[in-house]
Amino acid sequence: MYRTALRNVLAHKGRLLMTALAVLLGTAFVAGTLVFSDTMGRAMRDSFSTSFSDVSVLVSARGSDSGDPGDRPRQGGDEAVLTADTVKELAALPGTERARGVVSGFTAVADKNGNLVGQAWSSRGANFVPDASGADPRYPMAEGRGPRTAGEIALNRQAADKAGYHIGDTVRVAGNGAARDAVLTGVFTTDDPQVTSGGTLALMDTATAQQELLEPGRFSSVVLTAKPGTGEAQLLDQARAKAPAEGVELQTGQELKDEQTRMVADSVSGMKTMLLVFAGISLFVGIFIIVNTFTMLIAQRIKELALLRAVGASRGQVTKSVLVEALAIGVIASVGGLLAGVGIGAGLQSLVHAFDEGMPTGSLVIAPVTVVGTLVVGVLVTVLSALLPAFRASRIPPVAAMSSGDQPTSQRGLVIRNSIGAVLALPGLGLILTGANRTGTTAQLMLSAGAGLTLIGVFVLLPLLSRPVIALVGPVLAKVFGTPGKLARLNAVRNPRRTASTAAALTIGLTLVTALTVIGNSVTTAVTSMVGDTMKADYAVNMANGRQLSADLTGLVAKADGAKAVSQVDNVWWDIEGVGKDRAIEGYDAAAFDQLVNLTMESGSTAALGQDQVLVSEDFAAKHQLSVGSVLRATAAKGAPVALTVGGVFENSEGVSPIVAPNRLIEANDPDPLVQQILVKGTDGPTPALKQAIKDATGRNPVMEVRTMQDMVDDFNRIISTMLNLMYGLLGMAVVVAVLGVVNTLAMSVFERKREIGMLRAIGLERRGIKRMIRLESVVISLFGALIGVLLGCFLAWAALRVLASDLKGLTTVIPYGSVLLFLGLAALVGMVAALWPARRASRMDILSSIKTD
């Protein structure tokens, strides 16, 4: 029996090729993901480990704004004051060989054309700390010298070369305020991975760094290097006794390395999980191809299997023989997928390096778990997919060997299948509908569970759905294409199971693509409406990396030529009695508010801002029983009590916070609010002259963005489009596998209907008619799968948007009909392309040999 099974694999190698390719592609995706993520993870760990080579103990201020690996942002608490005296005390510890005070923060560098060098999120500045020889061991100079006074800087080699700067050139640098000019005195090299991965680092003398990045006399952190023979834990205990009692965090170098390792692992894990999800989708699509292929092969070998039963083969032997075929295919395809996956991993690494030359790279990592996991997944998917066809093969009775035709399709099996599908789909729909009318985590869980059940239920019910759906296009096919069209419709519904299995692969892809497209389009529409309905300002000024703006910038922008009304947007989170700290309070300039923001008042007036009163949204007012004249008791950031008198209630608007206050009130109680945006209204509207004047007011800061409301909407749309294109690309593998499934099914169907096609040719149907019949059959099946996928995707997107609407007011389901029609058109094209080879093969069959086929 085993020899028979292996001979069958070789005998049907052409028919099984598509099945093997489907498994190969899916396993290659899995292997490529594992190889790429393991390789990147090791390269990043090796690179980041060098950042702490001289760090035995790090004393850092909580909340410090930095980018240095030894001085990262900390959450919570006020910043501790680490002064020069603190550095001296820590340097005097018995176990300290060297103590280095670090000042670090955001600093952008402009090229000679005024454009930002590198990315805003990776632009940093730090202090140059010379030793007795005048050099800083952390940043060895390749050219020139380190900065000594204000107005001098040094740049890392990559940034200097990219911008074309040389020693003595004037370089424009900027933080979160107006830009300034400095003279380039040195070009240095460093093994800091945040710099070598494409970032920019501008070094300043310590006094200038403190003035620009922190405040005079203060350090962000202190790096301690232990003397030989002193352990990190011992030095940590000594430093803890001398460091400020509050507001600092102390860590050993090993703890920093372990934390960095965890961060790298988390970042790589997220990427790996996302890629494996899409690899799983490809394998899931491949399951339908495997099931379809083995089902059709068994249908074509009914006599052969029946003869085996007649000569003494047991049901178990027949089942095992089919599973051996599947095992052989799974092993071959999985090995091929593993080899292809190694190539994919190498290709992805090269692609990442081509986009960002600074990204760490290393030799490919092919871990044992990658090899074993890929082979096991591929073999298991293939064998498990063949289980049901193998079971059906074992049920073929020996008497079938005497039959001259194919066995009729069992209607009992379809009834059982439809019953199972209904049991799965109906509860799934119920969970989706229930979850769509709720909010929070419960709604998300119900929606996820319901979507899973509904998808599986619909796949099971596809044979039942195929007949009525395909029947709708029957009259059109017959009228437009004549006899080939009529025959194509009859062939498509002849075997509902086969049609469903073939269409299911496209259904999966179109369901996901449609759902993502509808959600993306709906969110974009909601954001566009929100910004357009709320903001009247002509321009918004903000940092490209989302950082806080300097407090001095608002005054500079207000002096720009053509600026009519200007207001910074303050953000604070005060503790409000009965509300807590979860509600942000936004502050605007009272005199400029009506010119910059559009609110519809239900009661009171926006003029109340000029009287140091606040405005609240109607939902917030209703929830907390507020009206004009009500008083909210709050506690500001420094603990000062604040009485907020309600001066007006406005209609709900997602463009502003539920509580709007005048800047004067906020800044009187909180001198350092978070400011990430400045709104500007021009005398003559949004003109190029006003935009340039605002840029000039910022000193032509390369990281400062001056955008209209439409620019903001367009930027958001680009983000959504980029995300969707990424998803489409990852789903492309599943679509390729689906195309292979259509080709495979049609090719085997043509062989199965060899006699029928010969008879059609004998009674006068031309070769062109045969080709048209096969192509139309393929298009009908593809459109059936696509239509079910589009409808299911729209439904799931509607439910998801209902849940998201609780977080984004005004969010409604907006179906992009143009995109939906495009998807259906592409599905028809897929069907047409997939049928090219089977149609050509069918049309070239010899009439006599086809008719006499047994």
C-alpha positions in Angstrom: 0.0 0.0 0.0 2.9 2.4 0.8 4.5 1.6 -2.5 1.2 2.3 -4.2 0.9 5.6 -2.4 4.3 6.7 -3.4 3.7 5.7 -7.0 0.5 7.8 -7.0 2.6 10.8 -5.9 4.9 10.3 -8.9 2.0 9.5 -11.2 0.2 12.7 -10.4 3.2 15.0 -9.9 1.9 17.5 -12.3 -1.5 17.7 -10.6 0.1 17.9 -7.1 2.6 20.6 -8.1 0.1 23.4 -7.3 -0.6 21.8 -3.9 3.1 21.6 -3.1 3.6 25.2 -4.2 0.8 26.4 -1.9 2.5 24.6 1.1 5.9 25.9 0.0 4.8 29.5 -0.2 3.2 29.4 3.2 6.1 27.7 4.9 8.6 30.0 3.2 6.7 32.9 4.7 7.0 31.3 8.1 10.7 30.5 7.8 11.5 33.9 6.3 9.8 35.6 9.2 11.7 33.6 11.8 15.1 34.0 10.1 14.6 37.7 9.6 13.4 38.4 13.1 16.1 36.2 14.7 18.8 37.9 12.6 17.6 41.4 13.3 17.2 40.6 17.0 20.7 39.4 17.4 22.2 42.3 15.4 20.3 44.8 17.5 21.3 43.2 20.8 24.9 43.0 19.8 24.8 46.7 18.7 23.1 48.0 21.7 25.3 46.1 24.1 28.2 48.3 23.2 26.3 51.4 24.5 26.9 50.3 28.1 30.5 49.3 27.8 31.7 52.0 30.2 28.6 52.1 32.4 28.9 50.4 35.8 26.1 52.4 37.5 23.8 55.0 36.0 22.2 57.7 38.2 19.4 59.3 36.1 16.8 61.9 36.8 13.2 60.7 36.4 11.4 62.4 33.6 14.7 63.6 31.9 14.3 64.2 28.2 17.1 62.5 26.4 18.1 60.1 23.7 21.4 58.7 25.1 21.2 55.0 25.9 22.6 55.9 29.3 20.0 58.6 29.8 16.6 57.7 28.6 13.3 59.3 29.4 11.8 58.2 32.7 8.1 58.3 33.6 6.7 59.8 36.6 7.8 62.3 39.3 9.6 65.6 39.1 13.1 65.8 37.7 15.8 65.5 40.3 18.5 68.1 40.4 21.8 66.5 39.4 24.4 69.2 39.7 28.2 69.5 39.4 28.4 68.9 43.1 26.5 65.7 42.7 29.0 64.5 40.0 31.9 65.4 42.3 30.4 63.5 45.2 29.8 60.4 43.1 33.3 60.7 41.6 34.8 60.6 45.1 33.2 57.3 45.9 35.7 54.6 46.8 34.7 52.3 44.0 34.4 55.0 41.3 37.2 55.3 38.7 35.4 57.9 36.5 32.2 59.9 36.8 30.7 61.6 33.7 27.8 64.1 33.9 25.5 63.7 30.9 23.3 66.3 29.4 21.1 65.0 26.5 18.0 66.0 24.7 16.5 66.7 21.3 18.6 68.7 18.8 17.9 68.9 15.1 20.5 69.6 12.4 19.7 71.3 9.1 21.6 70.7 5.9 22.8 73.6 3.7 19.3 73.9 2.1 17.6 74.2 5.4 16.1 70.7 5.4 16.3 68.3 8.3 19.2 65.8 8.3 17.9 62.3 9.2 14.7 61.7 11.1 13.2 64.0 13.7 12.8 61.1 16.2 16.5 60.2 16.0 18.0 63.7 16.2 19.8 64.3 19.5 22.2 66.7 21.2 24.6 66.0 24.1 27.5 67.5 26.0 31.1 67.0 25.1 33.0 66.0 28.3 36.8 66.3 27.7 39.3 64.4 29.8 42.8 65.7 30.8 44.0 65.4 27.2 41.0 67.4 25.8 39.3 64.3 24.3 36.0 62.6 25.1 36.6 58.8 25.0 32.9 58.3 24.2 33.2 60.4 21.1 36.7 60.2 19.5 37.3 62.9 16.9 38.0 61.9 13.4 38.6 65.5 12.3 39.0 68.7 14.2 38.3 69.1 17.9 35.5 69.1 20.4 33.4 72.2 21.1 34.7 74.4 23.8 32.4 77.5 23.9 28.9 78.6 23.0 28.5 78.7 19.2 30.6 75.6 18.5 29.4 72.1 17.8 30.7 68.7 16.7 28.7 66.3 14.4 28.8 62.6 13.9 30.5 61.4 10.7 27.3 60.2 9.0 25.4 63.4 9.6 28.3 65.6 8.5 28.9 63.6 5.3 25.1 63.4 4.5 24.8 67.2 4.8 28.1 68.0 3.1 29.6 69.9 6.1 33.3 70.4 6.7 35.3 71.8 9.6 34.7 75.6 9.9 31.2 75.5 8.2 28.2 77.2 9.8 25.6 74.7 10.9 22.0 75.4 11.7 20.8 73.5 14.8 17.6 73.7 16.7 15.6 72.3 19.7 12.0 72.9 20.3 12.3 76.7 19.8 14.0 79.0 17.4 17.0 77.7 15.5 20.5 79.1 15.9 23.8 78.9 14.0 27.0 77.2 15.2 30.4 76.6 13.9 31.5 73.0 13.2 34.7 72.4 15.0 34.9 68.6 14.9 33.6 65.4 13.3 33.5 62.3 15.5 32.8 58.6 15.3 30.8 56.6 17.8 29.5 53.0 18.3 26.2 54.4 19.8 23.6 52.3 17.9 21.1 55.2 17.9 23.7 57.2 15.9 25.0 54.5 13.7 21.5 53.5 12.8 21.0 56.8 11.0 20.5 59.3 13.8 22.2 62.6 14.2 24.2 63.7 17.3 25.3 67.3 17.8 27.8 67.8 20.7 28.1 71.1 22.6 30.1 72.2 25.5 28.5 71.4 28.8 27.4 74.9 29.7 25.7 75.4 26.3 24.1 71.9 26.4 22.7 72.7 29.8 21.3 76.0 28.6 19.8 74.6 25.4 18.7 71.1 26.5 17.9 71.4 30.3 18.7 74.3 32.5 22.0 75.9 33.7 23.9 73.8 36.2 21.9 70.6 35.8 22.6 67.2 34.3 20.3 64.6 33.0 22.3 61.7 34.4 25.6 60.7 35.8 27.5 57.6 34.4 29.8 55.9 36.9 32.6 53.5 35.8 33.9 51.2 38.5 37.5 50.7 39.5 39.1 47.3 38.8 38.0 44.9 41.5 34.8 46.8 42.4 31.6 45.1 41.4 28.6 46.9 39.9 26.4 45.9 42.9 29.0 47.3 45.3 29.3 50.6 43.5 25.5 50.8 43.3 25.3 50.6 47.1 27.9 53.3 47.4 26.1 55.6 44.9 22.7 55.1 46.5 24.1 56.5 49.8 25.3 59.7 48.0 22.7 60.2 45.4 19.6 62.5 46.0 17.0 60.8 48.1 14.1 61.4 45.7 13.5 61.8 42.0 16.4 59.6 40.7 16.8 56.1 39.5 19.9 54.0 39.9 20.7 51.0 37.7 23.7 48.9 37.1 25.2 48.4 33.7 24.0 44.8 33.6 20.5 45.9 34.5 20.6 48.4 31.6 21.8 45.7 29.2 19.0 43.3 30.4 16.4 46.0 30.0 17.7 46.8 26.5 17.6 43.1 25.6 13.9 43.0 26.8 13.1 46.1 24.7 14.7 44.6 21.6 12.9 41.3 22.2 9.6 43.0 22.6 10.0 45.1 19.4 11.1 42.1 17.4 8.4 40.0 18.9 5.7 42.4 17.7 7.0 42.4 14.2 7.4 38.6 14.2 3.8 38.1 15.4 2.4 40.4 12.7 4.3 38.6 10.0 3.4 35.1 11.3 -0.3 36.1 11.3 -0.2 36.8 7.6 1.9 33.6 7.1 -0.8 31.7 8.9 -3.4 33.3 6.6 -1.5 32.0 3.6 -1.3 28.5 5.1 -5.0 28.6 6.0 -5.8 29.4 2.3 -3.5 26.5 1.3 -5.7 24.2 3.4 -8.6 24.6 1.0 -6.3 23.8 -2.0 -5.0 20.7 -0.3 -8.4 19.4 0.6 -9.7 20.2 -2.9 -6.8 18.5 -4.6 -7.0 15.3 -2.6 -10.8 15.2 -2.9 -10.6 15.4 -6.7 -7.7 12.9 -7.0 -9.7 10.4 -5.0 -12.8 11.1 -7.1 -10.7 10.3 -10.2 -9.3 7.1 -8.6 -12.6 5.6 -7.4 -12.1 2.4 -9.5 -8.5 2.1 -8.4 -9.3 2.4 -4.7 -12.3 0.1 -5.0 -10.2 -2.5 -6.7 -7.7 -2.3 -3.8 -10.6 -2.8 -1.4 -11.8 -5.7 -3.5 -8.5 -7.5 -3.4 -8.3 -7.2 0.4 -7.1 -3.7 1.4 -8.7 -2.6 4.6 -10.2 0.9 5.2 -7.3 1.8 7.4 -4.8 0.8 4.7 -6.6 3.0 2.2 -6.7 5.9 4.6 -3.0 5.5 5.4 -2.1 5.3 1.7 -3.7 8.7 1.1 -2.0 10.2 4.2 1.4 8.8 3.0 0.9 10.8 -0.2 0.1 13.9 1.8 3.1 13.3 4.0 5.5 13.0 1.0 4.1 16.2 -0.5 4.3 18.0 2.9 8.0 17.0 3.5 9.1 18.0 0.0 7.2 21.3 0.1 8.3 22.1 3.6 12.0 21.5 2.8 11.6 23.7 -0.2 9.8 26.3 1.9 12.6 26.3 4.5 15.2 26.9 1.8 13.1 29.6 0.2 12.5 31.1 3.6 16.2 31.5 4.3 16.4 33.4 1.0 13.4 35.6 2.0 15.1 36.3 5.4 18.3 37.4 3.6 16.3 39.5 1.1 14.3 41.3 3.9 17.5 42.1 5.7 19.1 43.5 2.5 15.9 45.5 1.9 15.9 47.0 5.4 19.6 47.9 5.0 18.9 49.5 1.6 16.2 51.8 3.1 18.3 52.6 6.2 22.0 52.0 5.9 22.5 52.5 9.6 20.4 49.6 10.7 22.5 46.9 12.4 23.1 43.8 10.4 24.8 40.5 10.9 25.1 37.0 9.6 21.8 35.1 9.1 20.5 33.3 12.1 19.0 29.9 11.3 17.9 28.6 14.7 17.0 25.0 15.3 13.4 26.1 16.2 13.1 27.7 12.8 14.1 24.5 11.0 12.0 22.2 13.1 9.0 24.6 13.3 8.9 25.2 9.5 9.0 21.4 8.8 6.5 20.5 11.4 4.1 23.2 10.4 4.3 22.3 6.7 3.9 18.6 7.2 1.1 19.0 9.8 -0.9 21.4 7.7 -0.7 19.0 4.7 -1.5 15.8 6.5 -4.3 17.3 8.6 -5.8 18.8 5.4 -5.8 15.4 3.8 -7.5 13.7 6.7 -11.1 14.3 5.4 -10.4 13.2 1.8 -8.5 10.1 3.2 -11.5 9.2 5.3 -13.8 9.6 2.3 -11.4 7.4 0.3 -11.7 4.6 2.9 -15.6 4.7 2.6 -15.5 3.8 -1.2 -17.1 0.3 -1.5 -15.5 -2.5 -3.4 -18.5 -2.7 -5.8 -17.5 0.7 -7.2 -14.9 -1.1 -9.2 -17.6 -2.5 -11.4 -19.2 1.0 -12.1 -18.4 2.7 -15.4 -19.0 6.2 -14.1 -18.3 8.5 -11.3 -20.1 8.1 -8.0 -22.9 10.7 -7.5 -22.3 13.4 -4.9 -23.8 12.5 -1.5 -26.6 15.0 -0.6 -26.6 13.7 2.9 -23.0 15.1 3.4 -24.2 18.5 2.3 -27.1 18.5 4.7 -24.7 17.7 7.6 -22.3 20.3 6.4 -25.0 23.0 6.2 -26.2 22.1 9.6 -22.8 22.5 11.1 -22.3 25.8 9.2 -25.6 27.2 10.6 -24.6 26.1 14.2 -21.4 28.1 13.9 -22.6 31.1 11.9 -25.7 32.0 13.8 -24.1 32.3 17.2 -21.3 34.2 15.6 -23.6 36.7 14.1 -25.4 37.0 17.4 -22.1 37.8 19.2 -21.1 40.4 16.6 -24.5 42.2 16.8 -24.4 42.2 20.6 -20.8 43.4 20.7 -21.5 46.1 18.1 -23.9 47.7 20.6 -21.5 47.6 23.5 -18.2 49.3 24.4 -15.0 48.5 26.0 -13.0 45.3 26.3 -16.2 43.1 26.5 -17.4 44.4 23.1 -13.9 43.7 21.6 -13.9 40.1 22.9 -17.4 39.5 21.7 -16.6 40.9 18.3 -13.4 38.8 18.0 -15.1 35.6 19.0 -18.2 36.3 16.8 -16.0 37.2 13.8 -14.1 33.9 14.1 -17.3 31.8 14.4 -19.0 33.7 11.6 -16.0 33.3 9.2 -15.8 29.5 9.9 -19.5 29.2 9.6 -19.7 31.0 6.3 -16.8 28.9 4.9 -18.8 25.7 5.8 -21.9 27.2 4.3 -20.3 28.2 1.0 -21.7 25.2 -0.9 -25.2 26.1 0.1 -24.6 29.7 -0.9 -23.0 28.9 -4.2 -26.2 27.7 -6.0 -28.4 30.8 -5.5 -25.6 33.3 -5.9 -24.3 31.8 -9.1 -27.8 31.3 -10.4 -28.2 35.1 -10.4 -25.6 35.5 -13.2 -26.9 32.5 -15.2 -29.3 34.5 -17.5 -26.6 37.1 -18.1 -24.0 34.5 -19.1 -26.4 32.7 -21.4 -27.5 35.9 -23.1 -24.1 37.4 -23.5 -21.9 34.4 -24.2 -24.5 31.9 -25.5 -23.9 28.1 -25.0 -20.4 28.5 -23.4 -21.8 30.8 -20.8 -24.7 28.5 -20.0 -22.3 25.5 -19.7 -20.0 27.6 -17.5 -22.8 28.3 -15.0 -23.8 24.6 -14.9 -20.2 23.5 -14.3 -19.8 26.1 -11.5 -22.7 24.7 -9.5 -22.3 21.0 -10.5 -20.1 20.2 -7.5 -20.9 22.7 -4.7 -18.1 21.4 -2.4 -15.5 21.9 -5.1 -16.8 25.4 -6.0 -16.9 26.4 -2.3 -13.3 25.1 -1.6 -12.0 27.0 -4.7 -13.8 30.2 -3.9 -13.0 30.1 -0.1 -9.4 31.0 -0.7 -10.4 34.3 -2.4 -13.1 34.8 0.2 -10.6 34.9 3.0 -8.4 37.5 1.3 -11.3 39.7 0.2 -12.8 39.6 3.6 -9.7 41.0 5.2 -8.9 43.5 2.5 -12.4 44.9 2.4 -12.7 45.2 6.2 -9.4 47.0 6.4 -10.3 49.3 3.5 -13.7 50.2 5.0 -12.3 50.9 8.4 -9.5 53.0 7.0 -11.8 55.0 4.8 -14.3 55.5 7.6 -11.7 56.7 10.1 -10.2 59.1 7.5 -13.6 60.6 6.8 -14.3 61.1 10.5 -11.0 62.8 11.1 -11.4 65.0 8.1 -14.8 66.1 9.3 -13.6 66.6 12.8 -10.7 68.9 11.8 -12.7 70.8 9.2 -15.7 71.4 11.5 -13.7 72.5 14.6 -10.7 74.4 13.5 -10.9 77.9 11.9 -7.1 78.5 12.1 -5.2 78.9 8.9 -2.0 77.2 10.2 -0.9 74.9 13.0 2.7 75.0 14.2 4.1 71.8 15.8 7.2 69.7 16.0 7.6 66.9 13.4 8.4 64.4 16.2 5.5 65.5 18.4 7.7 67.0 21.1 6.7 69.9 23.3 7.2 73.4 21.9 9.3 76.0 23.6 7.4 78.5 25.8 9.1 81.4 23.9 7.9 80.3 20.5 4.4 81.6 20.8 5.6 85.2 21.1 7.9 84.9 18.2 5.1 83.5 15.9 2.7 86.2 17.0 5.2 88.8 15.6 5.2 87.1 12.2 4.0 89.4 9.3 0.4 88.7 8.4 -0.5 86.9 11.7 -3.9 88.2 12.9 -4.6 85.8 15.8 -2.2 83.4 17.6 -2.7 81.0 20.5 -0.7 78.2 21.9 -2.7 75.2 23.0 -2.0 74.3 26.6 -2.6 70.8 27.9 -2.8 70.0 31.6 -4.2 67.1 33.6 -5.4 68.5 36.9 -7.1 66.4 39.6 -10.8 67.4 39.4 -13.0 66.6 42.2 -15.5 63.9 41.2 -13.7 63.5 37.8 -10.1 62.5 38.5 -7.0 63.1 36.3 -8.3 61.3 33.2 -9.7 64.4 31.6 -7.3 66.8 29.8 -8.0 70.5 30.1 -7.1 72.5 27.0 -6.1 76.2 27.2 -6.5 78.8 24.5 -5.9 82.5 24.3 -9.2 84.0 25.2 -9.0 87.0 22.8 -8.1 84.8 19.8 -10.3 81.8 20.6 -13.3 82.7 18.3 -11.0 83.3 15.4 -9.2 80.0 15.7 -11.8 77.5 17.0 -15.4 76.9 15.9 -17.7 75.8 18.7 -21.5 75.7 18.8 -22.7 76.9 22.2 -25.7 75.4 23.8 -25.7 77.8 26.7 -23.4 80.6 27.9 -20.8 82.2 25.6 -17.2 81.8 24.5 -16.7 85.3 25.9 -16.6 83.6 29.4 -13.0 82.6 28.6 -12.1 86.3 28.9 -13.5 86.2 32.5 -11.2 83.3 33.4 -14.1 80.8 33.2 -14.2 77.5 31.4 -16.3 75.9 28.7 -17.5 72.2 28.9 -19.0 69.8 26.4 -22.6 68.8 26.6 -21.8 65.2 27.4 -19.4 66.2 30.2 -21.9 68.7 31.6 -24.7 66.0 31.6 -22.5 63.4 33.2 -21.5 65.7 36.1 -24.7 67.8 36.4 -23.0 71.0 35.3 -24.5 74.2 33.9 -23.5 77.8 33.5 -22.4 79.1 36.9 -21.4 75.6 38.3 -18.0 75.3 39.9 -15.5 72.5 39.5 -12.9 72.0 42.3 -9.5 71.1 40.9 -5.9 70.6 42.2 -3.2 71.9 39.9 0.1 70.0 39.2 1.9 71.7 42.1 -0.9 71.1 44.5 -2.6 74.5 44.4 -6.4 74.4 44.6 -8.2 75.9 41.6 -11.9 76.8 41.2 -13.1 76.4 37.7 -16.4 78.3 37.0 -18.4 77.0 34.1 -19.1 79.9 31.7 -20.6 77.9 28.8 -21.7 74.5 27.5 -20.9 73.6 23.9 -22.0 70.8 21.5 -19.8 67.8 21.6 -16.7 68.2 19.4 -13.9 65.7 19.0 -11.6 68.6 17.9 -11.2 70.0 21.4 -11.1 68.6 25.0 -14.3 68.3 27.0 -13.0 71.2 29.2 -11.7 74.4 27.6 -10.0 77.0 29.7 -8.2 80.3 29.0 -4.4 80.2 28.9 -4.1 82.8 31.6 -6.0 80.7 34.1 -3.9 77.6 33.3 -0.5 79.3 33.3 -1.3 81.1 36.6 -1.6 77.7 38.3 0.7 75.6 36.2 3.7 77.5 34.8 4.8 74.6 32.6 1.8 73.2 30.7 2.4 70.8 27.8 2.3 72.8 24.5 2.5 70.7 21.3 0.6 73.1 18.9 0.3 76.8 18.1 -2.7 78.0 16.0 -2.4 80.9 13.7 -5.0 83.0 11.8 -3.8 85.2 9.0 -5.0 88.6 8.0 -5.4 87.4 4.4 -6.0 83.7 5.1 -3.5 80.9 4.5 -1.0 82.5 2.1 2.5 81.4 1.2 3.8 84.6 2.6 2.3 84.0 6.0 3.6 80.4 6.0 7.2 81.7 5.3 6.9 84.4 7.9 6.0 81.8 10.5 8.9 79.7 9.5 11.2 82.7 9.7 9.8 83.4 13.2 11.0 80.0 14.3 14.5 80.7 12.9 13.7 78.3 10.0 13.8 75.4 12.5 14.1 72.3 10.2 11.9 70.2 12.5 9.2 72.7 12.8 6.0 72.0 10.7 3.7 74.8 9.6 0.6 73.1 8.2 -2.9 74.1 7.1 -5.8 72.0 8.4 -5.9 70.3 5.0 -2.2 69.5 5.3 -2.9 67.8 8.6 -5.7 65.8 7.1 -3.6 64.8 4.1 -0.8 63.7 6.4 -3.2 61.5 8.3 -4.6 60.1 5.1 -1.0 59.2 4.0 -0.5 57.3 7.3 -3.7 55.3 6.7 -2.8 54.6 3.1 0.7 53.4 4.1 -0.7 51.0 6.6 -3.3 49.7 4.2 -0.7 49.2 1.4 1.5 47.3 3.9 -1.5 45.1 4.8 -2.3 44.6 1.1 1.3 43.6 0.5 1.3 41.0 3.3 -2.0 39.6 2.1 -0.6 39.3 -1.4 0.9 36.0 -0.6 -2.5 34.6 0.3 -3.9 35.9 -3.0 -1.1 34.2 -4.9 -1.9 30.9 -3.1 -5.6 31.5 -3.9 -4.7 31.9 -7.6 -2.8 28.6 -7.5 -5.9 27.0 -6.0 -8.1 28.1 -8.9 -5.6 26.9 -11.5 -5.2 23.6 -9.7 -9.0 23.0 -9.4 -9.7 23.9 -13.0 -6.8 21.8 -14.4 -8.0 18.7 -12.5 -11.6 19.4 -13.4 -10.6 19.5 -17.0 -9.0 16.1 -16.7 -12.0 14.8 -14.8 -14.4 16.0 -17.5 -12.3 14.8 -20.4 -15.1 12.6 -21.9 -17.6 15.4 -21.5 -15.4 17.9 -23.2 -14.7 15.4 -26.0 -18.5 15.0 -26.5 -19.0 18.8 -26.6 -16.3 19.0 -29.3 -17.9 16.1 -31.2 -21.3 17.8 -31.4 -19.9 21.1 -32.7 -18.6 23.3 -29.9 -15.4 24.9 -31.2 -12.1 25.1 -29.4 -12.8 28.8 -28.8 -16.1 27.9 -27.2 -14.3 25.4 -24.9 -11.8 28.0 -23.9 -14.6 30.5 -23.2 -16.5 28.0 -21.1 -13.5 27.2 -18.9 -12.6 30.9 -18.5 -16.2 31.9 -17.6 -16.4 29.1 -15.1 -13.2 30.4 -13.5 -14.5 34.0 -13.4 -17.8 32.9 -12.0 -16.2 31.0 -9.2 -13.7 33.8 -8.4 -16.5 36.4 -8.4 -18.6 34.3 -6.1 -15.8 34.0 -3.6 -15.0 37.7 -3.9 -18.6 38.8 -3.5 -19.0 36.8 -0.3 -15.7 38.2 0.9 -16.7 41.8 0.2 -20.1 41.4 1.9 -18.6 39.7 4.9 -15.8 42.3 5.1 -18.2 45.2 5.0 -20.3 43.6 7.8 -17.3 43.0 10.1 -16.0 46.5 9.4 -19.4 47.9 10.4 -19.4 46.1 13.7 -15.8 47.1 14.4 -16.6 50.8 13.6 -19.6 50.6 16.0 -17.2 49.7 18.8 -14.6 52.3 17.8 -17.2 55.0 17.6 -17.2 55.2 21.4 -13.6 56.6 21.2 -14.0 58.6 18.1 -17.2 60.6 17.9 -18.7 61.0 14.5 -17.3 57.8 13.3 -19.7 56.1 10.9 -19.4 53.4 8.3 -18.3 54.8 4.9 -18.1 52.2 2.2 -15.7 53.1 -0.6 -17.7 51.8 -3.5 -15.0 52.5 -6.0 -12.6 50.3 -4.1 -15.2 47.6 -3.7 -15.8 47.5 -7.5 -12.1 47.5 -8.0 -11.7 44.4 -5.8 -14.5 42.6 -7.7 -12.8 43.5 -11.0 -9.5 42.2 -9.8 -11.1 39.0 -8.7 -12.6 38.6 -12.2 -9.1 39.2 -13.6 -7.7 36.6 -11.2 -10.2 34.1 -12.5 -9.4 34.9 -16.1 -5.6 34.6 -15.6 -6.0 31.4 -13.6 -8.0 29.8 -16.4 -5.5 30.5 -19.2 -3.6 27.2 -18.9 -6.5 24.9 -18.1 -8.6 26.4 -20.9 -5.8 26.0 -23.4 -5.3 22.4 -22.3 -9.0 21.6 -22.6 -9.3 23.1 -26.1 -6.4 21.0 -27.4 -7.8 17.6 -26.3 -8.2 15.0 -29.0 -11.9 14.4 -29.6 -11.7 10.6 -30.1 -9.3 9.8 -27.3 -11.3 12.0 -25.0 -14.6 10.2 -25.8 -13.2 6.7 -25.3 -11.7 7.7 -21.9 -12.7 5.1 -19.3 
